[in-house]
Protein backbone atom coordinates (compact mmCIF):
# COMPACT_ATOMS: atom_id res chain seq x y z
CA UNK A 1 0.00 0.00 0.00
CA UNK A 2 1.19 3.51 -0.83
CA UNK A 3 2.16 5.62 2.19
CA UNK A 4 1.73 9.37 1.84
CA UNK A 5 3.89 11.49 4.13
CA UNK A 6 2.06 13.07 7.03
CA UNK A 7 2.63 16.23 9.06
CA UNK A 8 2.70 13.89 12.04
CA UNK A 9 5.84 12.12 10.75
CA UNK A 10 8.19 14.89 11.81
CA UNK A 11 6.24 15.63 14.98
CA UNK A 12 6.57 12.01 16.13
CA UNK A 13 10.27 11.94 15.28
CA UNK A 14 10.94 15.15 17.23
CA UNK A 15 8.98 13.92 20.26
CA UNK A 16 10.87 10.61 20.30
CA UNK A 17 14.17 12.49 20.26
CA UNK A 18 13.10 14.29 23.44
CA UNK A 19 10.82 11.98 25.44
CA UNK A 20 11.04 8.37 26.55
CA UNK A 21 7.64 7.59 25.05
CA UNK A 22 5.03 9.21 22.82
CA UNK A 23 1.28 8.66 22.94
CA UNK A 24 -0.35 9.12 19.52
CA UNK A 25 -4.08 9.73 19.91
CA UNK A 26 -6.85 10.40 17.43
CA UNK A 27 -9.94 8.94 15.75
CA UNK A 28 -9.67 5.40 14.48
CA UNK A 29 -8.68 5.03 10.83
CA UNK A 30 -6.81 8.36 10.84
CA UNK A 31 -3.46 6.59 10.31
CA UNK A 32 -1.93 6.48 13.80
CA UNK A 33 -0.60 2.93 13.53
CA UNK A 34 0.64 3.23 9.95
CA UNK A 35 2.47 6.48 10.70
CA UNK A 36 3.99 5.01 13.86
CA UNK A 37 5.13 1.91 11.96
CA UNK A 38 7.29 4.09 9.72
CA UNK A 39 9.64 4.73 12.64
CA UNK A 40 9.02 1.80 15.03
CA UNK A 41 11.59 -1.01 15.21
CA UNK A 42 9.22 -3.54 16.80
CA UNK A 43 5.44 -3.77 17.13
CA UNK A 44 2.90 -5.42 19.41
CA UNK A 45 -0.78 -5.19 18.53
CA UNK A 46 -3.06 -5.73 21.50
CA UNK A 47 -6.05 -6.27 19.21
CA UNK A 48 -4.38 -9.09 17.27
CA UNK A 49 -7.13 -11.72 17.34
CA UNK A 50 -4.64 -14.61 17.53
CA UNK A 51 -2.70 -13.15 20.45
CA UNK A 52 -5.12 -10.82 22.23
CA UNK A 53 -6.04 -13.12 25.14
CA UNK A 54 -2.42 -14.04 25.74
CA UNK A 55 -1.28 -10.42 25.61
CA UNK A 56 -3.95 -9.36 28.10
CA UNK A 57 -3.06 -12.22 30.44
CA UNK A 58 0.62 -11.25 30.36
CA UNK A 59 -0.26 -7.58 30.86
CA UNK A 60 -2.28 -8.46 33.97
CA UNK A 61 0.58 -10.48 35.51
CA UNK A 62 3.82 -8.90 34.29
CA UNK A 63 3.34 -6.08 31.75
CA UNK A 64 7.07 -5.40 31.47
CA UNK A 65 7.38 -8.55 29.31
CA UNK A 66 5.34 -6.85 26.59
CA UNK A 67 7.81 -3.96 26.53
CA UNK A 68 10.74 -6.12 25.49
CA UNK A 69 11.87 -5.57 21.91
CA UNK A 70 13.78 -3.23 19.65
CA UNK A 71 13.08 0.45 20.22
CA UNK A 72 11.12 2.46 19.48
CA UNK A 73 8.62 -0.29 20.35
CA UNK A 74 5.09 0.36 19.13
CA UNK A 75 2.25 -0.78 21.39
CA UNK A 76 -0.90 -0.47 19.30
CA UNK A 77 -4.27 0.17 21.01
CA UNK A 78 -2.61 0.19 24.41
CA UNK A 79 -5.84 1.25 26.13
CA UNK A 80 -7.03 -2.38 25.96
CA UNK A 81 -4.59 -2.99 28.83
CA UNK A 82 -4.36 0.36 30.72
CA UNK A 83 -1.70 -1.05 33.06
CA UNK A 84 0.68 -0.74 30.09
CA UNK A 85 0.78 3.03 30.73
CA UNK A 86 2.34 2.72 34.18
CA UNK A 87 4.66 -0.05 32.95
CA UNK A 88 5.91 2.23 30.16
CA UNK A 89 6.43 5.09 32.59
CA UNK A 90 8.47 2.79 34.87
CA UNK A 91 10.53 1.42 31.97
CA UNK A 92 11.29 4.94 30.73
CA UNK A 93 12.54 5.91 34.19
CA UNK A 94 14.76 2.83 34.42
CA UNK A 95 16.25 3.14 30.95
CA UNK A 96 16.76 6.90 31.10
CA UNK A 97 16.83 7.22 27.31
CA UNK A 98 14.49 8.95 24.82
CA UNK A 99 12.68 7.17 22.03
CA UNK A 100 11.77 3.95 23.78
CA UNK A 101 8.04 3.51 23.13
CA UNK A 102 5.18 4.64 20.91
CA UNK A 103 1.65 4.10 22.21
CA UNK A 104 -1.36 4.46 19.91
CA UNK A 105 -4.98 4.69 20.96
CA UNK A 106 -8.34 5.43 19.34
CA UNK A 107 -10.10 6.46 22.51
CA UNK A 108 -9.20 8.46 25.57
CA UNK A 109 -8.68 6.46 28.75
CA UNK A 110 -10.21 7.40 32.08
CA UNK A 111 -7.42 8.89 34.20
CA UNK A 112 -8.55 6.71 37.08
CA UNK A 113 -7.29 3.67 35.14
CA UNK A 114 -3.66 4.81 35.44
CA UNK A 115 -1.64 5.76 38.50
CA UNK A 116 0.76 8.26 36.97
CA UNK A 117 0.13 11.11 34.53
CA UNK A 118 3.29 10.32 32.58
CA UNK A 119 4.37 13.95 32.71
CA UNK A 120 7.94 14.34 31.53
CA UNK A 121 8.08 10.72 30.36
CA UNK A 122 5.21 10.26 27.89
CA UNK A 123 4.47 13.04 25.43
CA UNK A 124 0.96 13.26 23.98
CA UNK A 125 0.38 14.15 20.35
CA UNK A 126 -2.89 14.10 18.48
CA UNK A 127 -3.26 12.94 14.89
CA UNK A 128 -6.03 14.03 12.60
CA UNK A 129 -7.43 12.69 9.39
CA UNK A 130 -5.45 13.70 6.30
CA UNK A 131 -5.44 17.32 5.20
CA UNK A 132 -5.80 18.40 1.59
CA UNK A 133 -2.05 18.94 1.43
CA UNK A 134 -1.34 15.44 2.73
CA UNK A 135 -3.68 13.87 0.16
CA UNK A 136 -1.97 15.89 -2.57
CA UNK A 137 -5.04 17.96 -3.45
CA UNK A 138 -3.72 21.24 -2.05
CA UNK A 139 -0.68 22.32 -4.04
CA UNK A 140 0.92 23.78 -0.90
CA UNK A 141 1.93 27.04 -2.60
CA UNK A 142 1.23 29.03 0.59
CA UNK A 143 2.85 28.03 3.87
CA UNK A 144 0.78 28.91 6.93
CA UNK A 145 3.84 29.13 9.17
CA UNK A 146 5.73 31.28 6.66
CA UNK A 147 2.80 33.69 6.72
CA UNK A 148 3.01 33.91 10.50
CA UNK A 149 6.76 34.52 10.29
CA UNK A 150 6.40 37.09 7.51
CA UNK A 151 2.87 38.57 7.24
CA UNK A 152 4.04 40.73 4.32
CA UNK A 153 4.77 37.62 2.23
CA UNK A 154 3.55 38.14 -1.34
CA UNK A 155 0.76 35.69 -2.16
CA UNK A 156 -0.84 37.68 -4.98
CA UNK A 157 -1.72 35.55 -7.98
CA UNK A 158 -1.07 32.16 -6.40
CA UNK A 159 -3.78 29.80 -7.59
CA UNK A 160 -5.40 26.52 -6.58
CA UNK A 161 -6.18 23.78 -9.06
CA UNK A 162 -9.20 22.70 -7.02
CA UNK A 163 -12.62 23.54 -8.46
CA UNK A 164 -15.69 23.74 -6.23
CA UNK A 165 -16.60 20.21 -7.32
CA UNK A 166 -13.22 19.01 -6.04
CA UNK A 167 -13.69 20.77 -2.70
CA UNK A 168 -17.14 19.24 -2.23
CA UNK A 169 -15.92 15.75 -3.09
CA UNK A 170 -12.90 16.06 -0.77
CA UNK A 171 -15.18 17.01 2.13
CA UNK A 172 -17.58 14.14 1.41
CA UNK A 173 -14.78 11.59 1.04
CA UNK A 174 -12.90 12.87 4.08
CA UNK A 175 -9.26 12.55 4.99
CA UNK A 176 -9.31 8.82 5.73
CA UNK A 177 -6.01 7.19 4.66
CA UNK A 178 -7.91 4.08 3.54
CA UNK A 179 -9.32 6.08 0.61
CA UNK A 180 -5.85 6.67 -0.86
CA UNK A 181 -5.60 3.15 -2.26
CA UNK A 182 -9.19 2.93 -3.49
CA UNK A 183 -9.63 3.42 -7.23
CA UNK A 184 -13.23 4.59 -7.70
CA UNK A 185 -14.83 7.73 -6.31
CA UNK A 186 -17.99 5.84 -5.38
CA UNK A 187 -16.02 3.39 -3.25
CA UNK A 188 -14.07 6.19 -1.57
CA UNK A 189 -17.32 7.71 -0.32
CA UNK A 190 -18.21 4.46 1.44
CA UNK A 191 -15.34 4.76 3.95
CA UNK A 192 -16.90 7.61 5.94
CA UNK A 193 -20.27 5.87 5.92
CA UNK A 194 -18.70 2.70 7.24
CA UNK A 195 -16.89 4.73 9.90
CA UNK A 196 -20.19 6.18 11.13
CA UNK A 197 -21.77 2.73 11.08
CA UNK A 198 -18.93 1.27 13.14
CA UNK A 199 -19.02 4.10 15.66
CA UNK A 200 -22.77 3.71 16.20
CA UNK A 201 -22.97 -0.08 16.33
CA UNK A 202 -19.67 -1.04 17.96
CA UNK A 203 -17.37 1.70 19.24
CA UNK A 204 -19.96 3.71 21.18
CA UNK A 205 -20.36 0.73 23.54
CA UNK A 206 -16.79 -0.60 23.46
CA UNK A 207 -15.18 2.70 24.44
CA UNK A 208 -15.92 2.19 28.14
CA UNK A 209 -17.88 -1.07 28.29
CA UNK A 210 -21.27 0.61 28.64
CA UNK A 211 -23.95 -0.82 26.35
CA UNK A 212 -25.53 1.99 24.33
CA UNK A 213 -28.33 2.12 21.77
CA UNK A 214 -26.99 2.44 18.22
CA UNK A 215 -30.20 4.24 17.22
CA UNK A 216 -29.55 7.01 19.74
CA UNK A 217 -25.93 7.27 18.64
CA UNK A 218 -27.01 7.64 15.02
CA UNK A 219 -29.65 10.26 15.88
CA UNK A 220 -27.10 12.19 17.91
CA UNK A 221 -24.59 12.22 15.05
CA UNK A 222 -27.34 13.30 12.66
CA UNK A 223 -28.43 16.11 14.96
CA UNK A 224 -24.83 17.22 15.41
CA UNK A 225 -24.44 17.18 11.63
CA UNK A 226 -27.55 19.31 11.18
CA UNK A 227 -26.10 21.81 13.65
CA UNK A 228 -22.49 21.58 12.50
CA UNK A 229 -20.38 24.75 12.77
CA UNK A 230 -23.10 26.39 14.90
CA UNK A 231 -23.54 27.19 18.58
CA UNK A 232 -26.61 24.96 18.95
CA UNK A 233 -27.38 24.50 22.61
CA UNK A 234 -27.44 21.18 24.41
CA UNK A 235 -31.21 21.51 24.85
CA UNK A 236 -31.68 22.02 21.11
CA UNK A 237 -29.72 18.84 20.34
CA UNK A 238 -31.85 16.92 22.85
CA UNK A 239 -35.09 18.28 21.41
CA UNK A 240 -33.97 17.42 17.88
CA UNK A 241 -33.22 13.81 18.81
CA UNK A 242 -36.48 13.21 20.70
CA UNK A 243 -38.82 15.13 18.36
CA UNK A 244 -39.51 12.10 16.17
CA UNK A 245 -40.79 10.10 19.12
CA UNK A 246 -38.64 7.12 18.16
CA UNK A 247 -36.57 7.31 21.34
CA UNK A 248 -36.80 8.94 24.75
CA UNK A 249 -33.64 10.47 26.13
CA UNK A 250 -32.76 12.29 29.33
CA UNK A 251 -30.34 15.19 29.54
CA UNK A 252 -27.95 13.05 31.57
CA UNK A 253 -28.01 10.24 29.01
CA UNK A 254 -27.32 12.69 26.20
CA UNK A 255 -24.27 13.91 28.12
CA UNK A 256 -23.14 10.29 28.41
CA UNK A 257 -23.38 9.71 24.65
CA UNK A 258 -21.61 12.98 23.82
CA UNK A 259 -18.88 12.06 26.31
CA UNK A 260 -18.40 8.66 24.68
CA UNK A 261 -18.15 10.19 21.20
CA UNK A 262 -15.63 12.72 22.52
CA UNK A 263 -13.53 9.88 23.98
CA UNK A 264 -13.55 8.33 20.52
CA UNK A 265 -12.37 11.68 19.07
CA UNK A 266 -15.43 11.69 16.78
CA UNK A 267 -16.74 14.91 18.31
CA UNK A 268 -14.12 17.64 18.51
CA UNK A 269 -15.93 20.81 19.60
CA UNK A 270 -14.38 24.27 19.40
CA UNK A 271 -14.33 26.55 22.45
CA UNK A 272 -15.10 30.25 22.45
CA UNK A 273 -12.41 32.94 22.54
CA UNK A 274 -13.46 35.61 25.00
CA UNK A 275 -11.09 38.61 24.88
CA UNK A 276 -12.08 41.51 27.14
CA UNK A 277 -13.28 43.75 24.31
CA UNK A 278 -16.98 43.41 25.10
CA UNK A 279 -18.93 42.85 28.28
CA UNK A 280 -19.11 39.23 29.41
CA UNK A 281 -22.82 39.10 28.59
CA UNK A 282 -22.19 40.21 25.01
CA UNK A 283 -19.75 37.47 24.02
CA UNK A 284 -21.17 34.05 23.16
CA UNK A 285 -19.34 31.31 25.03
CA UNK A 286 -20.94 27.97 24.11
CA UNK A 287 -19.26 25.23 22.11
CA UNK A 288 -19.15 25.37 18.33
CA UNK A 289 -20.25 21.91 17.16
CA UNK A 290 -17.47 20.13 15.30
CA UNK A 291 -16.47 16.64 14.11
CA UNK A 292 -13.03 15.16 13.59
CA UNK A 293 -13.62 15.21 9.83
CA UNK A 294 -16.24 16.88 7.59
CA UNK A 295 -17.14 13.54 6.03
CA UNK A 296 -18.69 12.43 9.33
CA UNK A 297 -21.32 15.17 9.00
CA UNK A 298 -21.95 14.27 5.35
CA UNK A 299 -22.30 10.56 6.11
CA UNK A 300 -24.50 11.16 9.16
CA UNK A 301 -26.89 13.22 7.00
CA UNK A 302 -26.86 10.67 4.18
CA UNK A 303 -25.69 13.28 1.65
CA UNK A 304 -23.34 12.99 -1.32
CA UNK A 305 -21.38 15.38 -3.58
CA UNK A 306 -24.21 15.75 -6.11
CA UNK A 307 -26.68 16.74 -3.39
CA UNK A 308 -24.31 19.26 -1.81
CA UNK A 309 -23.45 20.91 -5.12
CA UNK A 310 -27.05 22.12 -5.29
CA UNK A 311 -27.11 22.93 -1.55
CA UNK A 312 -24.08 25.20 -1.31
CA UNK A 313 -25.53 27.07 1.67
CA UNK A 314 -25.53 23.80 3.61
CA UNK A 315 -22.09 22.97 2.27
CA UNK A 316 -20.78 26.29 3.63
CA UNK A 317 -21.05 24.87 7.16
CA UNK A 318 -19.27 21.68 6.09
CA UNK A 319 -16.58 23.74 4.34
CA UNK A 320 -15.82 25.37 7.70
CA UNK A 321 -15.28 21.87 9.11
CA UNK A 322 -12.87 21.14 6.28
CA UNK A 323 -10.94 24.33 7.10
CA UNK A 324 -10.84 23.49 10.82
CA UNK A 325 -9.54 19.99 10.14
CA UNK A 326 -6.74 21.22 7.91
CA UNK A 327 -5.72 24.03 10.27
CA UNK A 328 -5.46 21.53 13.12
CA UNK A 329 -3.36 19.21 10.98
CA UNK A 330 -1.03 22.03 9.92
CA UNK A 331 -0.30 23.23 13.47
CA UNK A 332 0.43 20.16 15.64
CA UNK A 333 2.61 21.97 18.19
CA UNK A 334 2.11 22.00 21.97
CA UNK A 335 -0.77 24.25 23.08
CA UNK A 336 -1.73 25.23 19.52
CA UNK A 337 -5.51 25.25 19.28
CA UNK A 338 -8.60 26.60 17.56
CA UNK A 339 -11.32 28.77 19.02
CA UNK A 340 -14.03 31.03 17.59
CA UNK A 341 -15.38 34.50 18.36
CA UNK A 342 -19.02 35.55 18.24
CA UNK A 343 -21.03 38.18 20.08
CA UNK A 344 -24.66 39.23 20.25
CA UNK A 345 -24.01 42.16 17.93
CA UNK A 346 -23.32 39.75 15.06
CA UNK A 347 -19.55 40.24 15.02
CA UNK A 348 -17.68 37.00 14.49
CA UNK A 349 -14.55 35.18 13.44
CA UNK A 350 -15.36 31.63 12.35
CA UNK A 351 -12.02 30.38 13.65
CA UNK A 352 -9.19 31.79 15.73
CA UNK A 353 -5.94 29.88 15.30
CA UNK A 354 -3.73 30.23 18.40
CA UNK A 355 -0.07 29.22 18.17
CA UNK A 356 1.83 28.06 21.25
CA UNK A 357 4.00 31.21 21.24
CA UNK A 358 1.00 33.55 21.59
CA UNK A 359 0.62 34.55 17.94
CA UNK A 360 -2.81 34.09 16.44
CA UNK A 361 -4.87 34.56 13.29
CA UNK A 362 -8.49 35.63 12.93
CA UNK A 363 -10.05 33.51 10.21
CA UNK A 364 -13.31 33.53 8.28
CA UNK A 365 -14.29 30.56 6.10
CA UNK A 366 -16.14 31.69 2.99
CA UNK A 367 -16.95 29.25 0.24
CA UNK A 368 -17.57 31.85 -2.48
CA UNK A 369 -16.21 35.25 -3.48
CA UNK A 370 -19.53 37.02 -2.82
CA UNK A 371 -19.08 36.49 0.93
CA UNK A 372 -15.53 37.81 1.12
CA UNK A 373 -16.47 41.45 1.70
CA UNK A 374 -18.65 40.64 4.72
CA UNK A 375 -15.96 38.36 6.12
CA UNK A 376 -13.32 41.06 5.79
CA UNK A 377 -15.56 43.59 7.57
CA UNK A 378 -15.91 41.22 10.54
CA UNK A 379 -12.17 40.65 10.84
CA UNK A 380 -11.27 44.32 10.52
CA UNK A 381 -13.90 45.37 13.07
CA UNK A 382 -12.65 42.78 15.53
CA UNK A 383 -9.10 44.03 15.08
CA UNK A 384 -10.33 47.61 15.59
CA UNK A 385 -12.05 46.67 18.86
CA UNK A 386 -8.87 45.04 20.13
CA UNK A 387 -6.84 48.14 19.25
CA UNK A 388 -9.45 50.38 20.87
CA UNK A 389 -9.32 48.26 24.03
CA UNK A 390 -5.53 48.55 24.16
CA UNK A 391 -5.72 52.34 23.92
CA UNK A 392 -8.06 52.42 26.92
CA UNK A 393 -6.58 49.59 28.98
CA UNK A 394 -2.84 50.11 28.66
CA UNK A 395 -2.15 47.97 31.75
CA UNK A 396 -3.93 44.92 30.31
CA UNK A 397 -3.39 44.99 26.54
CA UNK A 398 -4.58 42.22 24.23
CA UNK A 399 -2.21 41.15 21.52
CA UNK A 400 -3.39 42.29 18.13
CA UNK A 401 -3.99 39.53 15.57
CA UNK A 402 -0.92 38.60 13.58
CA UNK A 403 -2.96 37.62 10.53
CA UNK A 404 -6.41 38.30 9.14
CA UNK A 405 -7.34 35.45 6.79
CA UNK A 406 -10.34 34.47 4.71
CA UNK A 407 -10.11 30.83 3.63
CA UNK A 408 -12.09 30.24 0.46
CA UNK A 409 -13.17 27.51 -1.89
CA UNK A 410 -12.06 29.73 -4.77
CA UNK A 411 -8.88 29.59 -6.80
CA UNK A 412 -7.04 32.94 -6.51
CA UNK A 413 -4.97 34.14 -3.54
CA UNK A 414 -4.28 37.80 -2.86
CA UNK A 415 -3.83 40.38 -0.12
CA UNK A 416 -6.43 43.14 0.01
CA UNK A 417 -5.39 46.76 0.48
CA UNK A 418 -6.70 46.57 4.08
CA UNK A 419 -4.31 43.66 4.81
CA UNK A 420 -6.84 40.82 4.82
CA UNK A 421 -5.40 37.77 3.07
CA UNK A 422 -7.67 35.79 0.76
CA UNK A 423 -6.36 32.23 0.60
CA UNK A 424 -7.90 29.29 -1.27
CA UNK A 425 -7.83 26.21 0.97
CA UNK A 426 -6.37 24.32 -1.98
CA UNK A 427 -3.13 26.34 -1.78
CA UNK A 428 -2.37 25.86 1.93
CA UNK A 429 0.23 23.75 3.70
CA UNK A 430 1.86 23.82 7.18
Secondary structure, 3 states (H helix, E strand, C coil): CCCCCCHHHHHHHHHHCCCCEEEEECCCCCCHHHHHHCCCCEEEECCCCCCHHHHHHHHHHHHHHHHCCCCCEEEECHHHHCHHHHHHHHHHHHHCCCCCEEEEECCCCCHHHCCCCCCCCEEEEECCCCCCCCCCCCCCCEEHHHHHHCCCCCCCCCECCCCHHHHHHHHHHCCCHHHHHCCCHHHHHHHHHHHHHHHHHHHHHHCCCCCCCHHHHHHHHHHHHHCCCCCCCHHHHHHHHHCCCCCCCCHHHHHHHHHHHHHCCCECCEEECCCCCCCCCCECCCCECCECCHHHHHHHHCCCHHHHHCCHHHHHHHHHHHHHHHHHHHCCCCCCEEEEEEECCCCEEEEEEECCCCCEEEEEEECCHHHHHHHHHHHHHHHHHHHHHHHHCHHHCCCCCCEEEEEECCCECEECCCCCEEEEHHHEEC
